[in-house]
C-alpha cells in the first residue's frame, strides 16, 4: 500500500513539473487523453460523435473539456441520460510579466516589471530560483502562431532586503508589489535581453515576437516527505491536484449510462470571467453540441427541451482544494469541522453559497464515497472569518444542475510551494473513477440517488 500511495503521488509531481502554467497543463492533459484513445475536436468544425468513444476539446490552449459517451444511447428520443461532470481549474496565483518588461536599476542591474495574478502569499516568493513560462505569439509570412515556451533553467530571483536594513521586517511588513516583488534578471550590458532568452527557448527570434502571456514560476521540484511518506509538497497543488485526479478518473472509468465529462477551466484565481473560464459558455456550448449530435446531427435544430431534460439528470463535482487544520494555528479552523491531511476527501459548505454544496448534493456525495469505501470530512469556515470561493457557483450561471464542492486538505494555499497528504490524492482518483461510472437519477416519488 505504501509503495502504491507513493507511486501515485510521484505521478502527480511529475505532471506538475511539466505544467508550469495553465497552457502547459492543458498540453499535458491533451497528451494524456490522446494516449488513452480520446479524439481531439475543434470548436470551429462540425462534430460527429460515436458511442463509447472519448473526445476532448480545448479553448485558448488553457482550458479543456474531455468526455466519454455511453456504449449505447440510453436517453429517450435522442436525449442523453445525463451528464456526470467533474470540474477543476488549471491556473494558480503567480506573477504575470508585463509588456516592455525590462527595468534598469542605477544602470547596473536589470529587473523585470511584473504584476500579481490572483490572490497570493508574497513572502514565499523571495530568495528562491524562478523562471518564466507561458506562450508567445510569433509572426511568419504575415500569419500569427502561438508557441508554448518554458525557459527551463534558473533565470530569476526576487531578493529580500537584509534584516540589517529593515530591522522590523519580522514584526510585520506590507509588501508593495510594484517595488518589493520585482525579480532580478541580470546585469546591464551583459548577456541576452529577457525577450531574446524567451524567444530562444521557444526556438524563435525576438524580432518575430508579436505578443506574450508569460508568468513566473517556482523552480523547486515537488517532493514526498515525512514519516511513512505521508506528505507531498509542490508548486500549484491548488488546483492541479484535483484537475489531474479528474482526468485520471475519466480515463480509467468504464463507459456508463450517463456522459462522463471532465472540465479544467482557466482563470479561476481571477474570477473566471474570461472566454475560457467557468463563467464562459465553454461548458454550455460543449454539452449542447453533444446533445445535438446524439439527437441525430449537429447541423439539425436541437429539439425543444432536450438539453434541459438532460441537465435535470446531471450532477457536477466542483473540485478545488480545501484548507487543512494548521499545526501552528488550529484556532483558525472551525471548532468541529476541521479537515486533516490524509483523512479523506473534504466536502465544502458555506451558508452564503460561496460553495455550491447543499443538503441534497452533500448527501449524494457522502453516499457515493461510502459506496467507494472512501473516508470523507466536512469543511466550513469559522463563522467570524470570510473564506474563498470556487468555480462551482460561477459555472452554475451558465449550466444549472445539482453541484457539490469538494477538495483535498492542504496547507499554505496560494503559496508557490504548497503541502498536502499523499493518501488523499489516491482517494480522489478512486472517487473520480467511480463518479464517472455512475449516473444520477430521480424517481417519481421524489427519491434520488445513484445507479
Backbone torsions as a table, in degrees:
resi	resn	phi	psi	omega
1	UNK	NA	-43.6	-179.1
2	UNK	-59.1	-45.4	-179.2
3	UNK	-65.7	-36.0	178.7
4	UNK	-65.5	-44.1	179.6
5	UNK	-62.0	-45.8	-179.4
6	UNK	-64.7	-40.2	-179.6
7	UNK	-61.2	-43.2	178.5
8	UNK	-64.8	-41.0	179.3
9	UNK	-64.2	-40.4	179.6
10	UNK	-66.9	-33.2	174.9
11	UNK	-62.9	-41.8	176.2
12	UNK	-61.4	-44.4	-178.5
13	UNK	-64.7	-36.9	176.7
14	UNK	-64.7	-40.8	178.1
15	UNK	-62.0	-45.9	-179.1
16	UNK	-62.4	-39.8	-180.0
17	UNK	-62.3	-32.9	179.4
18	UNK	-83.0	-2.3	-171.6
19	UNK	-125.5	65.8	-179.0
20	UNK	-69.5	-19.6	177.2
21	UNK	-138.0	170.4	178.0
22	UNK	-59.9	-35.2	179.5
23	UNK	-62.8	-42.6	-180.0
24	UNK	-70.6	-36.7	178.2
25	UNK	-61.0	-44.2	-179.9
26	UNK	-68.1	-34.5	173.7
27	UNK	-61.0	-44.9	179.7
28	UNK	-64.6	-41.9	176.4
29	UNK	-60.3	-42.8	-179.5
30	UNK	-60.9	-41.8	179.2
31	UNK	-66.8	-41.1	176.7
32	UNK	-58.6	-45.8	-177.8
33	UNK	-66.5	-42.1	177.0
34	UNK	-60.5	-43.7	-179.9
35	UNK	-62.6	-27.0	179.4
36	UNK	-89.5	5.3	176.9
37	UNK	92.4	5.6	176.5
38	UNK	-74.3	142.7	-179.3
39	UNK	-100.1	137.7	-178.9
40	UNK	-83.9	133.4	175.8
41	UNK	-109.4	161.0	174.7
42	UNK	-118.8	139.2	177.4
43	UNK	-64.7	-21.6	-175.3
44	UNK	-92.2	5.4	179.6
45	UNK	-125.4	163.7	177.5
46	UNK	-72.8	143.7	-179.9
47	UNK	-103.3	141.4	169.3
48	UNK	-130.4	114.7	-171.4
49	UNK	-110.5	140.1	-178.2
50	UNK	-114.3	144.8	179.8
51	UNK	-56.9	142.0	175.4
52	UNK	78.4	-5.1	-176.4
53	UNK	-94.2	156.4	176.8
54	UNK	-107.7	144.1	-177.8
55	UNK	-139.7	160.8	171.9
56	UNK	-149.5	154.9	-180.0
57	UNK	-140.7	141.7	180.0
58	UNK	-114.6	158.4	173.4
59	UNK	-135.7	129.3	178.0
60	UNK	66.7	6.6	-176.6
61	UNK	70.4	4.8	-176.3
62	UNK	-128.8	-1.5	173.8
63	UNK	-132.3	148.1	-179.7
64	UNK	-144.8	141.4	172.4
65	UNK	-124.3	122.5	177.6
66	UNK	-115.9	147.1	-179.6
67	UNK	-151.4	153.8	175.6
68	UNK	-126.0	132.9	-179.3
69	UNK	-87.4	153.1	174.7
70	UNK	-62.3	157.4	176.4
71	UNK	-63.2	-37.3	177.5
72	UNK	-130.6	142.0	-179.9
73	UNK	-69.7	122.4	-173.9
74	UNK	-106.9	5.1	-178.2
75	UNK	-84.3	-178.2	177.8
76	UNK	-108.7	127.9	177.0
77	UNK	53.0	44.5	175.4
78	UNK	85.5	2.1	-179.7
79	UNK	-88.4	129.7	176.5
80	UNK	-60.5	151.3	178.0
81	UNK	-64.3	-23.6	-179.4
82	UNK	146.6	177.4	-180.0
83	UNK	-123.1	133.6	171.3
84	UNK	-105.0	106.6	-169.4
85	UNK	-115.1	132.2	172.8
86	UNK	-125.4	126.4	-172.5
87	UNK	-125.8	137.7	172.8
88	UNK	-137.4	-167.6	178.9
89	UNK	-135.7	155.9	-172.4
90	UNK	-98.3	-14.7	-174.1
91	UNK	-97.0	159.7	176.7
92	UNK	-141.6	154.9	177.6
93	UNK	-58.4	138.8	-178.5
94	UNK	-162.7	-165.7	173.3
95	UNK	-116.1	126.6	176.2
96	UNK	-91.8	136.3	-178.0
97	UNK	-82.3	128.5	-176.6
98	UNK	-77.3	163.6	171.0
99	UNK	-62.2	154.0	-176.6
100	UNK	47.6	63.3	-163.7
101	UNK	-74.5	-22.7	-170.8
102	UNK	-81.7	133.2	174.3
103	UNK	-122.9	126.4	177.6
104	UNK	-87.1	138.7	-179.6
105	UNK	-119.7	113.7	178.7
106	UNK	54.3	24.4	-178.1
107	UNK	56.5	28.1	-179.3
108	UNK	-122.1	-55.0	-177.9
109	UNK	-103.0	159.7	169.2
110	UNK	-120.9	124.6	173.7
111	UNK	-119.2	166.1	-177.9
112	UNK	-105.5	143.4	177.2
113	UNK	-87.1	117.1	-177.3
114	UNK	-131.8	162.0	173.7
115	UNK	-132.5	150.5	-175.3
116	UNK	-74.8	142.2	176.4
117	UNK	-114.9	111.6	179.3
118	UNK	82.2	172.7	178.1
119	UNK	-82.0	124.1	-171.7
120	UNK	-137.1	158.1	167.0
121	UNK	-83.7	118.8	-175.9
122	UNK	-75.2	-46.5	-168.1
123	UNK	-54.6	-40.3	-177.5
124	UNK	-68.2	-9.5	179.0
125	UNK	-78.6	-14.9	-176.0
126	UNK	-76.8	148.6	167.2
127	UNK	56.9	39.3	174.1
128	UNK	-138.2	146.5	179.7
129	UNK	-61.4	132.7	178.8
130	UNK	-126.3	164.5	170.4
131	UNK	-145.0	-172.6	-177.0
132	UNK	-126.5	141.6	178.1
133	UNK	-152.8	166.5	179.4
134	UNK	149.9	-135.0	177.4
135	UNK	-136.7	152.0	173.0
136	UNK	-124.1	155.1	175.9
137	UNK	-111.4	125.2	-178.6
138	UNK	-120.4	154.5	178.6
139	UNK	-106.8	133.2	175.2
140	UNK	-140.3	121.8	176.7
141	UNK	51.8	42.5	176.6
142	UNK	77.9	8.3	178.1
143	UNK	-120.2	150.9	179.6
144	UNK	-104.0	140.9	-178.9
145	UNK	-134.2	142.5	177.7
146	UNK	-94.0	135.2	179.8
147	UNK	-130.9	129.1	171.7
148	UNK	-73.1	146.6	179.1
149	UNK	-145.4	141.7	173.0
150	UNK	-141.1	113.4	176.0
151	UNK	-79.3	87.0	-165.5
152	UNK	-79.5	63.6	174.6
153	UNK	-163.0	162.6	177.3
154	UNK	-66.2	115.7	-169.1
155	UNK	-124.7	-29.0	-170.3
156	UNK	-140.2	165.0	176.3
157	UNK	-161.0	138.7	174.7
158	UNK	-97.9	107.7	-173.7
159	UNK	-83.3	138.0	173.9
160	UNK	-74.0	161.8	169.3
161	UNK	-88.4	134.3	-177.9
162	UNK	-59.8	149.3	179.7
163	UNK	-58.1	-30.9	-179.3
164	UNK	-66.0	-23.5	-177.8
165	UNK	-100.1	-7.9	177.7
166	UNK	-149.6	79.3	-172.4
167	UNK	-64.8	-20.5	-175.7
168	UNK	-100.8	11.3	-175.6
169	UNK	-60.8	-34.5	-179.2
170	UNK	-79.8	-1.3	175.6
171	UNK	-95.8	1.5	-178.6
172	UNK	118.2	133.5	-175.4
173	UNK	-145.9	132.5	177.3
174	UNK	-93.9	108.7	-177.8
175	UNK	-75.9	138.7	174.6
176	UNK	-101.3	110.0	-175.4
177	UNK	-58.2	-30.2	-179.4
178	UNK	-78.7	-19.2	-176.0
179	UNK	-112.2	-47.3	-170.9
180	UNK	-89.2	-17.4	-167.5
181	UNK	-116.9	24.5	177.6
182	UNK	-91.9	128.9	-174.5
183	UNK	-79.2	142.3	174.5
184	UNK	-77.2	131.2	-179.5
185	UNK	-107.6	-50.0	-174.7
186	UNK	-170.2	-164.1	180.0
187	UNK	-105.8	142.5	178.8
188	UNK	-61.2	134.1	176.1
189	UNK	79.0	5.2	-179.3
190	UNK	-125.0	132.3	174.6
191	UNK	76.7	-175.4	-178.0
192	UNK	-77.0	155.2	169.9
193	UNK	-66.9	160.1	-179.5
194	UNK	-60.0	-47.5	-178.4
195	UNK	-65.4	-30.9	175.4
196	UNK	-66.4	-40.7	178.1
197	UNK	-64.7	-38.7	178.3
198	UNK	-65.5	-47.7	-179.8
199	UNK	-60.1	-42.5	179.9
200	UNK	-62.0	-40.8	179.2
201	UNK	-63.5	-27.6	178.8
202	UNK	-91.5	0.0	-177.2
203	UNK	74.0	27.9	-178.3
204	UNK	-123.8	177.7	178.0
205	UNK	-108.2	143.4	-177.6
206	UNK	-59.1	-36.9	-177.1
207	UNK	-68.4	-13.6	178.7
208	UNK	-92.8	-4.3	-178.8
209	UNK	-69.8	133.9	178.2
210	UNK	-126.2	-11.5	179.5
211	UNK	-170.7	164.5	-179.5
212	UNK	-159.6	150.3	168.1
213	UNK	-133.2	90.6	-173.4
214	UNK	-117.5	143.1	-177.2
215	UNK	-133.0	151.2	169.9
216	UNK	-76.7	149.7	171.6
217	UNK	-144.6	151.1	179.6
218	UNK	-73.2	130.3	-177.2
219	UNK	-85.8	-10.6	-177.6
220	UNK	-67.5	128.2	-177.2
221	UNK	-75.5	154.1	176.2
222	UNK	-69.7	157.4	-178.8
223	UNK	-148.3	150.4	170.4
224	UNK	-99.0	133.3	-172.8
225	UNK	-151.1	175.2	177.9
226	UNK	91.7	167.3	175.5
227	UNK	-57.6	134.7	179.9
228	UNK	58.7	24.9	178.0
229	UNK	52.7	45.8	-171.3
230	UNK	-82.3	-17.5	-176.7
231	UNK	-122.3	155.4	169.6
232	UNK	-133.3	142.2	177.8
233	UNK	-129.4	141.9	-176.8
234	UNK	-170.1	162.2	168.5
235	UNK	-69.6	153.6	164.9
236	UNK	62.2	26.0	174.0
237	UNK	-57.7	-37.9	172.5
238	UNK	-88.9	101.7	11.8
239	UNK	-129.1	25.6	-177.9
240	UNK	-65.6	-25.2	178.0
241	UNK	-61.5	-48.8	179.7
242	UNK	-70.7	-41.4	-178.4
243	UNK	-62.9	-42.9	179.5
244	UNK	-64.7	-43.1	178.1
245	UNK	-61.2	-38.6	179.7
246	UNK	-62.7	-46.3	-179.0
247	UNK	-67.5	-41.2	176.4
248	UNK	-59.8	-42.0	179.4
249	UNK	-63.7	-41.1	178.6
250	UNK	-63.2	-43.6	-179.1
251	UNK	-63.1	-39.5	-175.2
252	UNK	-80.0	-23.1	-173.5
253	UNK	-71.2	146.6	173.0
254	UNK	-81.1	144.6	177.7
255	UNK	-54.7	132.0	-177.4
256	UNK	-113.7	-173.4	179.3
257	UNK	-67.8	-38.2	177.5
258	UNK	-86.5	166.2	177.3
259	UNK	-88.3	121.0	-179.4
260	UNK	-83.7	129.9	-175.0
261	UNK	-133.9	124.2	173.9
262	UNK	-112.3	124.0	-178.5
263	UNK	-115.5	136.5	171.3
264	UNK	-128.0	107.8	-176.9
265	UNK	-97.2	154.0	174.4
266	UNK	-96.0	166.1	168.2
267	UNK	67.1	22.7	175.0
268	UNK	-63.5	-35.5	-175.6
269	UNK	-70.0	-12.4	179.2
270	UNK	-122.9	22.8	171.6
271	UNK	107.4	-9.4	173.9
272	UNK	71.3	4.2	-174.5
273	UNK	-91.2	57.5	175.7
274	UNK	-126.7	172.2	-178.8
275	UNK	-65.8	-19.5	-180.0
276	UNK	-111.5	8.7	-179.4
277	UNK	-91.9	174.5	-178.9
278	UNK	-65.4	-23.3	178.0
279	UNK	-81.7	-5.8	-179.4
280	UNK	-80.2	-179.5	178.4
281	UNK	-88.6	7.9	-172.6
282	UNK	-56.0	-51.2	-178.6
283	UNK	-67.4	-46.3	-179.9
284	UNK	-59.8	-45.2	179.1
285	UNK	-58.3	-44.3	-176.6
286	UNK	-66.9	-45.6	-178.9
287	UNK	-66.0	-38.6	178.0
288	UNK	-65.1	-39.2	179.7
289	UNK	-67.6	-38.6	175.8
290	UNK	-61.0	-46.9	179.7
291	UNK	-59.7	-42.1	179.6
292	UNK	-63.8	-42.5	179.5
293	UNK	-62.5	-40.2	-179.5
294	UNK	-72.1	-19.2	178.1
295	UNK	-80.6	-6.7	176.9
296	UNK	139.9	-47.8	-178.9
297	UNK	-162.2	137.0	178.4
298	UNK	-65.9	-25.2	-177.6
299	UNK	-77.2	-18.2	178.8
300	UNK	-81.2	168.2	178.7
301	UNK	-76.6	145.0	-179.8
302	UNK	-79.3	119.6	-178.3
303	UNK	-56.2	143.0	-177.5
304	UNK	-56.1	128.6	173.9
305	UNK	88.2	-13.6	-176.9
306	UNK	-60.1	-49.4	-176.6
307	UNK	-64.6	-42.5	179.3
308	UNK	-63.1	-41.6	178.9
309	UNK	-64.3	-38.5	178.7
310	UNK	-64.0	-41.9	-179.9
311	UNK	-65.3	-32.7	-179.8
312	UNK	-66.3	-18.6	178.5
313	UNK	-106.9	26.0	-173.9
314	UNK	-119.5	164.6	-179.8
315	UNK	-147.7	144.1	178.6
316	UNK	-125.1	139.3	167.5
317	UNK	-106.7	117.5	172.5
318	UNK	-92.7	110.6	-170.9
319	UNK	-110.5	110.7	-178.5
320	UNK	-150.6	132.9	-167.5
321	UNK	-57.9	159.9	-174.1
322	UNK	-120.8	162.3	179.7
323	UNK	-80.6	126.5	174.7
324	UNK	-86.1	158.6	171.3
325	UNK	-54.9	125.9	-177.0
326	UNK	-87.7	130.7	-176.3
327	UNK	-64.1	-28.3	-179.9
328	UNK	-96.2	-16.0	-177.0
329	UNK	-137.5	60.5	178.3
330	UNK	-62.8	-19.9	-179.2
331	UNK	-68.4	-13.2	179.9
332	UNK	-81.9	-8.9	-179.9
333	UNK	-95.7	158.1	175.4
334	UNK	-58.1	147.8	-176.9
335	UNK	-57.0	-32.1	-176.2
336	UNK	-125.1	-25.2	179.5
337	UNK	-98.1	86.7	-168.0
338	UNK	-129.4	82.5	-177.8
339	UNK	-60.3	144.3	-179.3
340	UNK	-124.2	141.1	177.4
341	UNK	-60.6	142.5	179.0
342	UNK	70.1	20.5	177.2
343	UNK	-120.6	12.6	172.2
344	UNK	117.8	169.1	-179.5
345	UNK	-65.3	144.4	-176.1
346	UNK	-103.7	128.1	171.0
347	UNK	-96.5	125.5	-170.0
348	UNK	-105.1	132.8	-176.2
349	UNK	-127.1	151.2	172.6
350	UNK	-159.3	127.7	-176.8
351	UNK	-62.7	-30.8	-179.1
352	UNK	-90.4	14.5	174.1
353	UNK	61.9	33.8	167.0
354	UNK	-67.7	-25.5	170.2
355	UNK	-115.8	153.1	-174.5
356	UNK	-81.0	-15.1	-172.9
357	UNK	-55.5	132.5	170.0
358	UNK	-130.5	-175.4	-177.1
359	UNK	-59.0	-39.3	-178.7
360	UNK	-68.3	-52.6	-175.7
361	UNK	-67.2	-34.0	176.9
362	UNK	-65.2	-43.8	-179.8
363	UNK	-62.9	-40.7	178.7
364	UNK	-64.0	-41.1	179.5
365	UNK	-66.0	-43.6	178.3
366	UNK	-60.9	-41.9	179.2
367	UNK	-60.0	-43.7	-178.5
368	UNK	-67.2	-41.6	-178.9
369	UNK	-66.4	-38.0	175.9
370	UNK	-64.0	-40.7	178.8
371	UNK	-60.1	-33.9	179.7
372	UNK	-85.7	-3.9	-178.2
373	UNK	72.5	29.7	-176.2
374	UNK	-109.6	146.5	176.1
375	UNK	-80.4	156.9	176.2
376	UNK	-144.7	160.5	179.1
377	UNK	-134.2	165.5	178.4
378	UNK	-114.9	142.1	176.1
379	UNK	-124.6	129.4	166.1
380	UNK	-137.9	144.9	174.4
381	UNK	-68.6	158.7	167.1
382	UNK	-56.9	147.4	-176.4
383	UNK	-67.6	-17.6	178.6
384	UNK	-104.7	20.8	-176.8
385	UNK	-136.6	124.9	176.4
386	UNK	-74.6	140.2	179.3
387	UNK	-109.5	-173.9	176.9
388	UNK	-88.6	-169.4	177.9
389	UNK	-139.0	172.8	-179.9
390	UNK	-132.3	-175.0	-174.0
391	UNK	-82.2	-7.4	-175.9
392	UNK	-58.6	-53.6	179.8
393	UNK	-65.5	-36.3	179.9
394	UNK	-63.7	-45.8	177.9
395	UNK	-62.3	-33.9	-178.9
396	UNK	-64.2	-17.9	175.9
397	UNK	-70.2	-19.5	178.6
398	UNK	-105.4	-39.7	-177.9
399	UNK	-131.1	104.1	-174.5
400	UNK	-92.8	122.1	178.8
401	UNK	-163.1	166.9	177.4
402	UNK	-57.9	129.4	-175.5
403	UNK	-140.9	143.3	174.1
404	UNK	-123.5	141.8	173.9
405	UNK	-98.6	128.3	177.5
406	UNK	-133.9	176.0	174.7
407	UNK	-174.8	-178.8	174.2
408	UNK	-110.3	141.0	-177.9
409	UNK	-69.4	134.8	179.9
410	UNK	-146.5	162.9	175.2
411	UNK	-106.8	156.2	173.3
412	UNK	58.3	43.3	177.9
413	UNK	-58.5	135.6	-179.4
414	UNK	74.1	15.9	165.1
415	UNK	-85.6	157.5	174.2
416	UNK	-73.8	0.1	176.5
417	UNK	-148.3	104.8	-171.7
418	UNK	-108.2	164.8	-175.7
419	UNK	-131.0	139.0	178.9
420	UNK	-144.8	177.3	179.1
421	UNK	-92.9	137.6	-176.7
422	UNK	-66.5	-37.1	-175.5
423	UNK	-70.6	-30.6	-176.7
424	UNK	-64.0	-36.2	-178.1
425	UNK	-61.3	-47.4	179.0
426	UNK	-60.8	-35.8	177.5
427	UNK	-62.5	-39.4	-178.7
428	UNK	-69.8	-35.9	176.0
429	UNK	-61.6	-44.7	178.4
430	UNK	-62.2	-43.5	179.5
431	UNK	-63.3	-41.8	179.7
432	UNK	-63.3	-42.4	179.4
433	UNK	-61.8	-43.7	178.7
434	UNK	-65.6	-44.2	-179.3
435	UNK	-56.1	-44.2	-178.2
436	UNK	-73.4	-9.6	178.9
437	UNK	-99.4	2.3	-178.3
438	UNK	-113.9	175.1	174.1
439	UNK	-138.0	140.8	175.4
440	UNK	-82.0	137.7	-178.4
441	UNK	-144.1	153.8	175.4
442	UNK	-127.1	150.8	179.0
443	UNK	-110.4	163.9	-176.6
444	UNK	-64.1	-25.5	-178.9
445	UNK	-87.9	10.4	176.3
446	UNK	94.8	-0.1	177.8
447	UNK	-76.3	158.1	178.6
448	UNK	-150.9	156.3	-179.6
449	UNK	171.0	-157.7	-177.0
450	UNK	-110.1	150.3	172.0
451	UNK	-141.3	NA	NA
